[in-house]
């Protein structure tokens, strides 16, 4: 009997490792290929970290990088300014609209980017007319694009606290709505807000379709353009962007993990139960 | 600190077709502790929330200290509130929670006052703990300290004990009364627990369908209920058929004075279990059905013909009242209400 169990355990272990190795190879091989390819020209990586020379040699690339960084930070900002107060307000005052708001926020997920662009093109004709053709104007389209992810993150954060009671308690203590948001709600959904912001940044840094079809520039458009003149450099930049997104998502999961651990530690009594019972009558 | 008077005048509030408040009038004297009691959905919490400014009334007036505050938002009403749900800010320590309202008022000595308040509610040793490190009772104590720290003109307690277990409940209930007497803040306490309301309040208001049925001292509410609803809702009552004879009603062969005039000759009287006297007797018309041990006193259920009568007896008499024992049932001549 014991032999059967041991054999089964061995088999399961072997199966687990096989899956892990196959998946590892599947994901890592392209990365290794990219590293190998981008190091064929020894100039590539030193040039990538030498910003003045990079922007001189590949002005379109540096412009794309700056545009993407600006788009990512502005999109995150606009998303938070729009979404956090809306989500809080819906929970406090319009709970019946919650399903509708959720549905609207999830819509962009169901519409392919190419269809979205078809709809956005006439809108952007007006944006061009009023605000010009700067690539920063993509922030509006990106804010819509990140809504599903950001809304989910923020809504999950709000579900974890009793927003209504906390807001009412703060109001009865003399807090105006601004104070309620800034000093009571935001500190309690901080990690949800950070998650939403990180997801936004990761998404915007990887966006190509909309920027390309609306004739604007960003990192991905620049990489595609660069691929035509310097293949090694374009691969090196792609790899860097991938790693950056990877680090962001890793930070995100670490943040969630730390929060879970922290609450697990804090939930345990800080003093032995017997001592606590003596200290307090309740 | 002395309290201020509170007047709710003709408050109306409807939710769809439900009248949560139906022309409610309520006056609270300065420094008084009033409890609003009633079944769920009777409008007691709505009344408290309208007073707090967390809910708007459709019509009516809220006066605090003679000043009309009906149109003022909650944050400018100067009221301390303790909620049924745990409402401490999770990201702040107990001390920071208590200081929150003080810091909004720009008080420089807020930390000192916050500590004093935690001492008042008896948990100053937990000042640096976060809410999730505190028990339910401790959290409600901090919430009470937080509400009192801002020296509110009115203290509002919205079923603050209902999430706690029985023993903690009684302890904290008595302590709330002690603290209220000490600081003298006018207090409105909402509860569905009659024992709680009768035990702590100066006056108890019994509410039903958005209206106040009776507002009186706890003993008056219990002994001379103004309406059948109050008589039935507060305390346990037997519903026994009776015949009206002048100003009295004859129930189980005993004549009892009436609290209010009867409209017909044959009525249902509401008789308290402590007014029912049960004596073991071989020729008795009743039979003991069940007995329940409740500590120093016990409950005995007796059948008299078709009727079920609940009596309250001293526990040391339970030995002679085993189920099946024939008993004689009589009633003490206390005034009764009619259903």
Interface residues (C-beta under 8 A of the other chain):
Chain A: X161 X162 X165 X166 X168 X169 X170 X171 X172 X173 X174 X175 X176 X179 X183 X184 X187 X188 X263 X266 X267 X269 X270 X279 X280 X281 X282
Chain B: X52 X53 X54 X73 X74 X75 X76 X77 X78 X79 X80 X81 X83 X85 X86 X87 X88 X89 X90 X91 X100 X101 X104 X105 X122 X123 X125 X126 X129 X130 X132 X133 X135 X136 X137 X138 X141 X143 X146 X147 X150 X156 X168 X171 X172
